[in-house]
Amino acid sequence: MDEPPAARAAVGAIPAPRISVIVPTWNEAKYLPTLLESLKHQTIPPDEVLVADSGSSDETPEVARRAGAIVLEGERRGPGEGRNRGARAATGDVLVFVDADCILPPPLIESVFLALGDPDVVGGATGFAPANGRRVERCTRRLERVYDRLVAA
């Protein structure tokens, strides 16, 4: 894998960490293709994508397999259990958890690499906004992100 120079400089001469993306799902065939496509457009691709499916009755597992994801079948126990199942199966050094109805910006995985270069960083989170939301929804999300940053400071 070829990393951008800034990411390589951030982690130094050590081997680049492997990144696993974990997606808990239940009947997400409608949303999953958009997420998986956004993963293909990352400036640094993840090393593996694991879809922890919780007994979907739609085509979710098939959609994930066609996109090259590793599918972990399970019973309907909720997204937390799916995240945990994915974490147990992941081979990466770093775990990135994302929901199926998200669209990731192209530099997200690269941003994770860059954060790994800071010894004070032990975890992280991202903000979100509705892709086609109304103006009031977008403004509300921005205010929530500002609040989150103030509380975390």
N, CA, C and O atoms as a DFTB+ gen file, in Angstrom:
612 C
 N C O
     1  1       0.846      -1.167       0.000
     2  2       0.000       0.000       0.000
     3  2       0.890       1.229       0.000
     4  3       1.862       1.288       0.753
     5  1       0.576       2.202      -0.827
     6  2       1.321       3.456      -0.873
     7  2       0.596       4.494      -0.042
     8  3      -0.539       4.861      -0.346
     9  1       1.252       4.970       1.013
    10  2       0.664       5.999       1.855
    11  2       1.117       7.363       1.369
    12  3       2.236       7.503       0.876
    13  1       0.249       8.389       1.505
    14  2       0.673       9.749       1.199
    15  2       1.844      10.138       2.108
    16  3       1.922       9.658       3.239
    17  1       2.759      11.002       1.635
    18  2       3.948      11.360       2.413
    19  2       3.636      11.881       3.813
    20  3       4.350      11.554       4.761
    21  1       2.588      12.684       3.959
    22  2       2.267      13.229       5.283
    23  2       1.922      12.116       6.261
    24  3       2.320      12.161       7.425
    25  1       1.185      11.119       5.791
    26  2       0.838       9.995       6.658
    27  2       2.080       9.195       7.009
    28  3       2.244       8.792       8.161
    29  1       2.952       8.955       6.048
    30  2       4.185       8.204       6.294
    31  2       5.054       8.959       7.295
    32  3       5.632       8.343       8.191
    33  1       5.158      10.286       7.159
    34  2       5.965      11.081       8.085
    35  2       5.377      11.019       9.489
    36  3       6.117      11.036      10.472
    37  1       4.049      10.946       9.590
    38  2       3.404      10.923      10.900
    39  2       3.715       9.651      11.672
    40  3       3.894       9.705      12.889
    41  1       3.785       8.520      11.005
    42  2       4.029       7.262      11.714
    43  2       5.488       6.862      11.694
    44  3       5.866       5.901      12.364
    45  1       6.327       7.574      10.940
    46  2       7.766       7.332      10.948
    47  2       8.148       6.074      10.187
    48  3       7.431       5.623       9.295
    49  1       9.292       5.521      10.559
    50  2       9.871       4.392       9.824
    51  2       9.276       3.051      10.213
    52  3       9.560       2.041       9.567
    53  1       8.460       3.020      11.249
    54  2       7.854       1.748      11.644
    55  2       6.867       1.299      10.569
    56  3       6.355       2.127       9.815
    57  1       6.599       0.007      10.492
    58  2       5.610      -0.445       9.505
    59  2       4.254       0.219       9.761
    60  3       3.838       0.394      10.906
    61  1       3.592       0.574       8.693
    62  2       2.279       1.204       8.822
    63  2       1.308       0.244       9.506
    64  3       1.286      -0.945       9.186
    65  1       0.512       0.744      10.435
    66  2      -0.465      -0.125      11.092
    67  2      -1.541      -0.566      10.106
    68  3      -1.888       0.157       9.172
    69  1      -2.054      -1.755      10.335
    70  2      -3.166      -2.259       9.527
    71  2      -4.462      -1.664      10.079
    72  3      -4.664      -1.588      11.291
    73  1      -5.331      -1.246       9.160
    74  2      -6.597      -0.625       9.559
    75  2      -7.754      -1.515       9.140
    76  3      -7.887      -1.887       7.974
    77  1      -8.593      -1.849      10.123
    78  2      -9.812      -2.628       9.879
    79  2     -11.011      -1.708      10.052
    80  3     -11.117      -0.995      11.050
    81  1     -11.908      -1.727       9.081
    82  2     -13.168      -0.993       9.179
    83  2     -14.255      -2.004       9.521
    84  3     -14.385      -3.036       8.863
    85  1     -15.032      -1.698      10.555
    86  2     -16.071      -2.603      11.037
    87  2     -17.427      -1.919      10.896
    88  3     -17.627      -0.799      11.367
    89  1     -18.357      -2.616      10.237
    90  2     -19.688      -2.067       9.969
    91  2     -20.743      -3.028      10.530
    92  3     -20.920      -4.118       9.986
    93  1     -21.447      -2.650      11.603
    94  2     -22.547      -3.489      12.063
    95  2     -23.761      -3.255      11.159
    96  3     -24.059      -2.117      10.798
    97  1     -24.455      -4.328      10.798
    98  2     -25.598      -4.153       9.897
    99  2     -26.804      -4.983      10.335
   100  3     -26.681      -5.997      11.022
   101  1     -27.952      -4.516       9.914
   102  2     -29.211      -5.251       9.979
   103  2     -30.128      -4.605       8.947
   104  3     -30.591      -3.478       9.128
   105  1     -30.382      -5.331       7.867
   106  2     -31.232      -4.838       6.773
   107  2     -30.750      -3.483       6.242
   108  3     -31.506      -2.512       6.210
   109  1     -29.493      -3.436       5.832
   110  2     -28.868      -2.202       5.348
   111  2     -28.550      -2.243       3.852
   112  3     -27.738      -1.449       3.379
   113  1     -29.174      -3.153       3.100
   114  2     -28.871      -3.284       1.667
   115  2     -29.087      -1.981       0.908
   116  3     -28.416      -1.741      -0.096
   117  1     -29.994      -1.145       1.357
   118  2     -30.273       0.127       0.700
   119  2     -29.109       1.112       0.858
   120  3     -28.797       1.852      -0.074
   121  1     -28.465       1.126       2.032
   122  2     -27.432       2.116       2.340
   123  2     -26.011       1.615       2.124
   124  3     -25.123       2.396       1.785
   125  1     -25.794       0.344       2.314
   126  2     -24.450      -0.222       2.312
   127  2     -23.641       0.052       1.042
   128  3     -22.445       0.324       1.154
   129  1     -24.223      -0.005      -0.152
   130  2     -23.409       0.256      -1.354
   131  2     -22.736       1.632      -1.347
   132  3     -21.596       1.762      -1.794
   133  1     -23.422       2.646      -0.851
   134  2     -22.849       3.994      -0.828
   135  2     -21.666       4.057       0.131
   136  3     -20.638       4.655      -0.187
   137  1     -21.807       3.443       1.302
   138  2     -20.688       3.398       2.245
   139  2     -19.506       2.657       1.640
   140  3     -18.380       3.151       1.681
   141  1     -19.748       1.481       1.080
   142  2     -18.667       0.673       0.529
   143  2     -17.981       1.384      -0.638
   144  3     -16.770       1.254      -0.819
   145  1     -18.734       2.116      -1.411
   146  2     -18.143       2.906      -2.501
   147  2     -17.257       4.011      -1.924
   148  3     -16.179       4.276      -2.457
   149  1     -17.699       4.659      -0.840
   150  2     -16.874       5.718      -0.235
   151  2     -15.583       5.138       0.339
   152  3     -14.569       5.833       0.388
   153  1     -15.603       3.889       0.769
   154  2     -14.377       3.244       1.251
   155  2     -13.398       2.996       0.109
   156  3     -12.185       3.040       0.309
   157  1     -13.920       2.737      -1.084
   158  2     -13.049       2.515      -2.250
   159  2     -12.343       3.800      -2.679
   160  3     -11.330       3.738      -3.376
   161  1     -12.854       4.948      -2.280
   162  2     -12.291       6.229      -2.685
   163  2     -11.435       6.871      -1.594
   164  3     -11.138       8.064      -1.664
   165  1     -11.041       6.102      -0.601
   166  2     -10.178       6.636       0.449
   167  2      -8.779       6.906      -0.106
   168  3      -8.290       6.152      -0.946
   169  1      -8.135       7.980       0.360
   170  2      -6.775       8.268      -0.075
   171  2      -5.811       7.203       0.427
   172  3      -4.776       6.961      -0.194
   173  1      -6.138       6.569       1.537
   174  2      -5.436       5.373       2.015
   175  2      -6.527       4.333       2.244
   176  3      -7.377       4.523       3.114
   177  1      -6.525       3.248       1.490
   178  2      -7.592       2.257       1.660
   179  2      -7.403       1.467       2.956
   180  3      -6.273       1.245       3.392
   181  1      -8.509       1.043       3.568
   182  2      -8.377       0.175       4.735
   183  2      -7.836      -1.185       4.301
   184  3      -7.969      -1.574       3.140
   185  1      -7.229      -1.896       5.235
   186  2      -6.693      -3.220       4.928
   187  2      -7.785      -4.270       4.840
   188  3      -7.650      -5.254       4.114
   189  1      -8.866      -4.062       5.578
   190  2     -10.000      -4.988       5.500
   191  2     -11.265      -4.258       5.909
   192  3     -11.231      -3.302       6.683
   193  1     -12.382      -4.730       5.372
   194  2     -13.706      -4.228       5.735
   195  2     -14.505      -5.427       6.205
   196  3     -14.695      -6.394       5.468
   197  1     -14.973      -5.347       7.453
   198  2     -15.766      -6.430       8.026
   199  2     -17.190      -5.935       8.235
   200  3     -17.411      -4.912       8.882
   201  1     -18.143      -6.656       7.690
   202  2     -19.552      -6.342       7.885
   203  2     -20.108      -7.386       8.841
   204  3     -20.225      -8.563       8.501
   205  1     -20.451      -6.933      10.048
   206  2     -20.992      -7.818      11.079
   207  2     -22.508      -7.766      10.978
   208  3     -23.153      -6.910      11.584
   209  1     -23.066      -8.687      10.211
   210  2     -24.504      -8.680       9.952
   211  2     -25.256      -9.401      11.062
   212  3     -24.808     -10.428      11.571
   213  1     -26.398      -8.848      11.424
   214  2     -27.213      -9.399      12.510
   215  2     -28.511      -9.992      11.983
   216  3     -29.600      -9.562      12.364
   217  1     -28.390     -10.980      11.107
   218  2     -29.561     -11.699      10.628
   219  2     -30.457     -10.910       9.701
   220  3     -31.680     -10.983       9.821
   221  1     -29.887     -10.165       8.789
   222  2     -30.685      -9.370       7.851
   223  2     -31.608     -10.259       7.027
   224  3     -31.252     -11.380       6.665
   225  1     -32.803      -9.741       6.738
   226  2     -33.737     -10.458       5.884
   227  2     -33.720      -9.899       4.455
   228  3     -34.452     -10.381       3.591
   229  1     -32.889      -8.889       4.211
   230  2     -32.736      -8.359       2.859
   231  2     -31.406      -8.854       2.278
   232  3     -30.869      -9.857       2.750
   233  1     -30.885      -8.191       1.297
   234  2     -29.675      -8.631       0.588
   235  2     -28.374      -8.089       1.193
   236  3     -27.334      -8.107       0.534
   237  1     -28.422      -7.615       2.426
   238  2     -27.234      -6.998       3.029
   239  2     -25.981      -7.870       2.928
   240  3     -24.960      -7.373       2.453
   241  1     -25.996      -9.138       3.345
   242  2     -24.765      -9.934       3.253
   243  2     -24.244     -10.080       1.825
   244  3     -23.036     -10.031       1.594
   245  1     -25.147     -10.259       0.875
   246  2     -24.736     -10.420      -0.517
   247  2     -24.128      -9.129      -1.068
   248  3     -23.129      -9.166      -1.787
   249  1     -24.736      -7.987      -0.727
   250  2     -24.205      -6.689      -1.161
   251  2     -22.782      -6.520      -0.632
   252  3     -21.888      -6.093      -1.363
   253  1     -22.580      -6.853       0.628
   254  2     -21.257      -6.714       1.245
   255  2     -20.237      -7.634       0.573
   256  3     -19.121      -7.211       0.271
   257  1     -20.615      -8.878       0.343
   258  2     -19.684      -9.833      -0.295
   259  2     -19.300      -9.387      -1.706
   260  3     -18.134      -9.460      -2.093
   261  1     -20.300      -8.923      -2.474
   262  2     -20.016      -8.465      -3.837
   263  2     -19.030      -7.307      -3.846
   264  3     -18.281      -7.142      -4.809
   265  1     -19.020      -6.504      -2.788
   266  2     -18.107      -5.366      -2.706
   267  2     -16.750      -5.760      -2.127
   268  3     -15.865      -4.914      -1.991
   269  1     -16.581      -7.031      -1.787
   270  2     -15.296      -7.498      -1.279
   271  2     -15.150      -7.459       0.225
   272  3     -14.054      -7.681       0.740
   273  1     -16.220      -7.183       0.942
   274  2     -16.154      -7.151       2.407
   275  2     -16.205      -8.569       2.980
   276  3     -16.741      -9.488       2.361
   277  1     -15.648      -8.719       4.146
   278  2     -15.748      -9.974       4.901
   279  2     -17.048      -9.892       5.690
   280  3     -17.253      -8.942       6.445
   281  1     -17.922     -10.872       5.525
   282  2     -19.212     -10.862       6.211
   283  2     -19.156     -11.811       7.402
   284  3     -18.784     -12.977       7.270
   285  1     -19.531     -11.293       8.557
   286  2     -19.597     -12.069       9.787
   287  2     -21.069     -12.203      10.157
   288  3     -21.690     -11.247      10.621
   289  1     -21.615     -13.377       9.952
   290  2     -23.039     -13.609      10.227
   291  2     -23.270     -13.743      11.726
   292  3     -22.429     -14.277      12.449
   293  1     -24.408     -13.258      12.180
   294  2     -24.756     -13.368      13.594
   295  2     -26.246     -13.213      13.786
   296  3     -26.992     -13.000      12.831
   297  1     -26.669     -13.324      15.033
   298  2     -28.081     -13.156      15.376
   299  2     -28.380     -11.692      15.644
   300  3     -27.467     -10.889      15.833
   301  1     -29.643     -11.353      15.658
   302  2     -30.095      -9.981      15.913
   303  2     -29.916      -9.658      17.393
   304  3     -30.734     -10.041      18.229
   305  1     -28.826      -8.943      17.704
   306  2     -28.575      -8.530      19.081
   307  2     -28.221      -7.057      19.183
   308  3     -27.891      -6.577      20.267
   309  1     -28.282      -6.343      18.089
   310  2     -28.024      -4.909      18.115
   311  2     -26.655      -4.529      17.591
   312  3     -25.780      -5.381      17.438
   313  1     -26.468      -3.220      17.310
   314  2     -25.224      -2.759      16.711
   315  2     -24.007      -2.917      17.624
   316  3     -22.904      -3.149      17.131
   317  1     -24.179      -2.798      18.924
   318  2     -23.045      -2.966      19.833
   319  2     -22.455      -4.359      19.742
   320  3     -21.235      -4.523      19.713
   321  1     -23.315      -5.358      19.697
   322  2     -22.840      -6.731      19.573
   323  2     -22.153      -6.929      18.230
   324  3     -21.151      -7.640      18.151
   325  1     -22.677      -6.310      17.169
   326  2     -22.048      -6.402      15.857
   327  2     -20.665      -5.758      15.855
   328  3     -19.726      -6.296      15.269
   329  1     -20.546      -4.615      16.506
   330  2     -19.228      -3.973      16.604
   331  2     -18.251      -4.877      17.348
   332  3     -17.104      -5.038      16.929
   333  1     -18.704      -5.462      18.447
   334  2     -17.837      -6.356      19.221
   335  2     -17.445      -7.594      18.418
   336  3     -16.293      -8.027      18.465
   337  1     -18.392      -8.159      17.690
   338  2     -18.103      -9.336      16.862
   339  2     -17.073      -8.983      15.790
   340  3     -16.150      -9.752      15.523
   341  1     -17.245      -7.816      15.184
   342  2     -16.291      -7.365      14.186
   343  2     -14.914      -7.116      14.787
   344  3     -13.901      -7.452      14.174
   345  1     -14.867      -6.533      15.977
   346  2     -13.585      -6.262      16.639
   347  2     -12.847      -7.559      16.946
   348  3     -11.628      -7.632      16.791
   349  1     -13.579      -8.580      17.379
   350  2     -12.936      -9.870      17.687
   351  2     -12.350     -10.520      16.435
   352  3     -11.319     -11.189      16.511
   353  1     -12.991     -10.332      15.296
   354  2     -12.534     -10.970      14.054
   355  2     -11.500     -10.139      13.297
   356  3     -10.810     -10.663      12.422
   357  1     -11.387      -8.875      13.616
   358  2     -10.494      -7.974      12.872
   359  2      -9.034      -8.376      13.034
   360  3      -8.612      -8.839      14.094
   361  1      -8.272      -8.187      11.959
   362  2      -6.833      -8.455      12.005
   363  2      -6.023      -7.172      12.055
   364  3      -4.799      -7.222      12.167
   365  1      -6.677      -6.031      11.975
   366  2      -5.977      -4.758      11.974
   367  2      -5.466      -4.360      13.344
   368  3      -5.935      -4.849      14.371
   369  1      -4.493      -3.459      13.334
   370  2      -3.958      -2.879      14.562
   371  2      -4.853      -1.752      15.061
   372  3      -4.878      -1.441      16.252
   373  1      -5.588      -1.144      14.130
   374  2      -6.465      -0.021      14.426
   375  2      -7.853      -0.372      13.910
   376  3      -8.007      -0.866      12.793
   377  1      -8.863      -0.108      14.741
   378  2     -10.247      -0.407      14.365
   379  2     -10.999       0.896      14.121
   380  3     -10.971       1.810      14.946
   381  1     -11.669       0.964      12.977
   382  2     -12.510       2.102      12.634
   383  2     -13.934       1.574      12.526
   384  3     -14.229       0.725      11.686
   385  1     -14.816       2.085      13.385
   386  2     -16.208       1.658      13.390
   387  2     -17.042       2.688      12.641
   388  3     -16.914       3.890      12.870
   389  1     -17.896       2.208      11.747
   390  2     -18.734       3.109      10.961
   391  2     -20.086       2.440      10.729
   392  3     -20.170       1.222      10.576
   393  1     -21.133       3.247      10.703
   394  2     -22.468       2.716      10.440
   395  2     -22.720       2.634       8.941
   396  3     -22.122       3.370       8.156
   397  1     -23.608       1.734       8.558
   398  2     -23.856       1.450       7.142
   399  2     -24.465       2.622       6.383
   400  3     -24.326       2.700       5.162
   401  1     -25.130       3.525       7.073
   402  2     -25.772       4.640       6.374
   403  2     -24.884       5.882       6.297
   404  3     -25.378       6.987       6.077
   405  1     -23.579       5.700       6.479
   406  2     -22.627       6.814       6.409
   407  2     -21.942       6.864       5.052
   408  3     -21.859       5.865       4.337
   409  1     -21.455       8.047       4.719
   410  2     -20.608       8.252       3.551
   411  2     -19.327       8.868       4.090
   412  3     -19.361       9.945       4.685
   413  1     -18.184       8.189       3.887
   414  2     -16.931       8.663       4.446
   415  2     -16.230       9.617       3.489
   416  3     -16.146       9.338       2.293
   417  1     -15.724      10.740       3.999
   418  2     -14.942      11.627       3.133
   419  2     -13.643      10.920       2.735
   420  3     -13.105      10.140       3.521
   421  1     -13.135      11.178       1.535
   422  2     -11.958      10.453       1.036
   423  2     -10.735      10.450       1.953
   424  3     -10.005       9.458       1.952
   425  1     -10.467      11.504       2.740
   426  2      -9.253      11.442       3.570
   427  2      -9.473      10.882       4.981
   428  3      -8.610      11.057       5.841
   429  1     -10.600      10.215       5.240
   430  2     -10.861       9.770       6.615
   431  2      -9.789       8.806       7.126
   432  3      -9.241       9.023       8.207
   433  1      -9.482       7.756       6.381
   434  2      -8.482       6.784       6.839
   435  2      -7.112       7.450       6.931
   436  3      -6.341       7.154       7.844
   437  1      -6.806       8.333       6.009
   438  2      -5.543       9.079       6.081
   439  2      -5.489       9.910       7.361
   440  3      -4.442      10.001       8.001
   441  1      -6.617      10.517       7.733
   442  2      -6.668      11.286       8.982
   443  2      -6.387      10.402      10.190
   444  3      -5.753      10.837      11.151
   445  1      -6.858       9.164      10.138
   446  2      -6.565       8.221      11.216
   447  2      -5.059       7.973      11.275
   448  3      -4.471       7.985      12.357
   449  1      -4.436       7.750      10.122
   450  2      -2.983       7.559      10.081
   451  2      -2.261       8.757      10.688
   452  3      -1.339       8.593      11.488
   453  1      -2.677       9.952      10.310
   454  2      -2.025      11.157      10.818
   455  2      -2.188      11.277      12.328
   456  3      -1.248      11.657      13.025
   457  1      -3.369      10.959      12.835
   458  2      -3.597      11.019      14.284
   459  2      -2.724      10.014      15.016
   460  3      -2.322      10.259      16.154
   461  1      -2.426       8.888      14.382
   462  2      -1.583       7.875      15.016
   463  2      -0.168       8.381      15.269
   464  3       0.543       7.839      16.116
   465  1       0.244       9.409      14.545
   466  2       1.569       9.976      14.738
   467  2       1.678      10.837      15.986
   468  3       2.782      11.221      16.374
   469  1       0.560      11.147      16.618
   470  2       0.554      11.967      17.832
   471  2       0.466      11.046      19.043
   472  3      -0.551      10.377      19.230
   473  1       1.522      10.997      19.880
   474  2       1.512      10.069      21.014
   475  2       0.431      10.365      22.051
   476  3       0.139       9.519      22.896
   477  1      -0.166      11.557      21.997
   478  2      -1.225      11.894      22.951
   479  2      -2.601      11.405      22.509
   480  3      -3.553      11.455      23.289
   481  1      -2.716      10.935      21.276
   482  2      -4.005      10.470      20.752
   483  2      -4.182       8.990      21.078
   484  3      -3.331       8.168      20.739
   485  1      -5.287       8.654      21.733
   486  2      -5.587       7.252      22.054
   487  2      -6.906       6.792      21.444
   488  3      -7.239       5.609      21.520
   489  1      -7.647       7.693      20.849
   490  2      -8.924       7.337      20.236
   491  2      -9.456       8.548      19.498
   492  3      -8.850       9.619      19.529
   493  1     -10.567       8.384      18.848
   494  2     -11.127       9.508      18.111
   495  2     -12.563       9.269      17.723
   496  3     -13.083       8.163      17.865
   497  1     -13.193      10.301      17.236
   498  2     -14.571      10.231      16.765
   499  2     -14.725      11.259      15.653
   500  3     -13.933      12.195      15.549
   501  1     -15.729      11.083      14.839
   502  2     -15.986      12.036      13.767
   503  2     -17.365      12.638      13.945
   504  3     -18.222      12.073      14.624
   505  1     -17.566      13.774      13.336
   506  2     -18.882      14.380      13.310
   507  2     -19.655      13.851      12.121
   508  3     -19.096      13.153      11.275
   509  1     -20.915      14.171      12.049
   510  2     -21.696      13.728      10.902
   511  2     -22.750      14.768      10.580
   512  3     -23.103      15.602      11.415
   513  1     -23.244      14.705       9.360
   514  2     -24.310      15.584       8.906
   515  2     -25.147      14.811       7.904
   516  3     -24.614      13.967       7.183
   517  1     -26.440      15.075       7.840
   518  2     -27.274      14.378       6.857
   519  2     -26.845      14.750       5.441
   520  3     -26.649      15.926       5.137
   521  1     -26.702      13.752       4.581
   522  2     -26.246      13.986       3.214
   523  2     -27.196      14.899       2.447
   524  3     -26.756      15.757       1.682
   525  1     -28.477      14.716       2.647
   526  2     -29.468      15.518       1.928
   527  2     -30.396      16.222       2.906
   528  3     -31.574      16.433       2.618
   529  1     -29.856      16.582       4.062
   530  2     -30.685      17.186       5.095
   531  2     -31.102      18.606       4.769
   532  3     -30.504      19.287       3.937
   533  1     -32.149      19.022       5.457
   534  2     -32.598      20.403       5.329
   535  2     -31.607      21.323       6.031
   536  3     -30.783      20.868       6.824
   537  1     -31.688      22.586       5.742
   538  2     -30.760      23.556       6.325
   539  2     -30.776      23.516       7.847
   540  3     -29.718      23.586       8.473
   541  1     -31.931      23.406       8.441
   542  2     -32.018      23.368       9.902
   543  2     -31.320      22.128      10.462
   544  3     -30.711      22.194      11.529
   545  1     -31.402      21.004       9.757
   546  2     -30.714      19.782      10.206
   547  2     -29.198      19.947      10.118
   548  3     -28.474      19.537      11.026
   549  1     -28.723      20.541       9.036
   550  2     -27.276      20.749       8.893
   551  2     -26.759      21.703       9.957
   552  3     -25.686      21.479      10.517
   553  1     -27.508      22.769      10.245
   554  2     -27.102      23.732      11.277
   555  2     -27.100      23.087      12.657
   556  3     -26.195      23.325      13.456
   557  1     -28.102      22.278      12.934
   558  2     -28.166      21.587      14.223
   559  2     -26.964      20.680      14.400
   560  3     -26.384      20.646      15.485
   561  1     -26.574      19.953      13.386
   562  2     -25.404      19.061      13.457
   563  2     -24.125      19.860      13.685
   564  3     -23.257      19.444      14.452
   565  1     -24.009      21.003      13.021
   566  2     -22.817      21.844      13.234
   567  2     -22.740      22.297      14.691
   568  3     -21.673      22.252      15.305
   569  1     -23.868      22.730      15.239
   570  2     -23.894      23.156      16.651
   571  2     -23.530      22.001      17.578
   572  3     -22.815      22.195      18.560
   573  1     -24.018      20.802      17.271
   574  2     -23.667      19.633      18.082
   575  2     -22.172      19.373      18.049
   576  3     -21.582      19.046      19.078
   577  1     -21.542      19.515      16.875
   578  2     -20.096      19.291      16.767
   579  2     -19.314      20.327      17.563
   580  3     -18.322      19.989      18.210
   581  1     -19.748      21.587      17.524
   582  2     -19.085      22.629      18.310
   583  2     -19.211      22.298      19.797
   584  3     -18.237      22.391      20.544
   585  1     -20.404      21.915      20.214
   586  2     -20.617      21.538      21.618
   587  2     -19.714      20.373      22.017
   588  3     -19.084      20.411      23.074
   589  1     -19.647      19.347      21.182
   590  2     -18.793      18.176      21.471
   591  2     -17.335      18.584      21.640
   592  3     -16.648      18.091      22.535
   593  1     -16.865      19.482      20.783
   594  2     -15.461      19.924      20.874
   595  2     -15.220      20.712      22.156
   596  3     -14.175      20.566      22.790
   597  1     -16.178      21.543      22.537
   598  2     -16.023      22.328      23.764
   599  2     -16.007      21.426      24.998
   600  3     -15.220      21.642      25.919
   601  1     -16.859      20.438      25.014
   602  2     -16.925      19.523      26.154
   603  2     -15.652      18.680      26.245
   604  3     -15.180      18.383      27.343
   605  1     -15.106      18.300      25.108
   606  2     -13.915      17.435      25.080
   607  2     -12.632      18.208      25.383
   608  3     -11.616      17.604      25.727
   609  1     -12.667      19.527      25.261
   610  2     -11.438      20.324      25.439
   611  2     -10.972      20.370      26.882
   612  3      -9.958      20.999      27.183
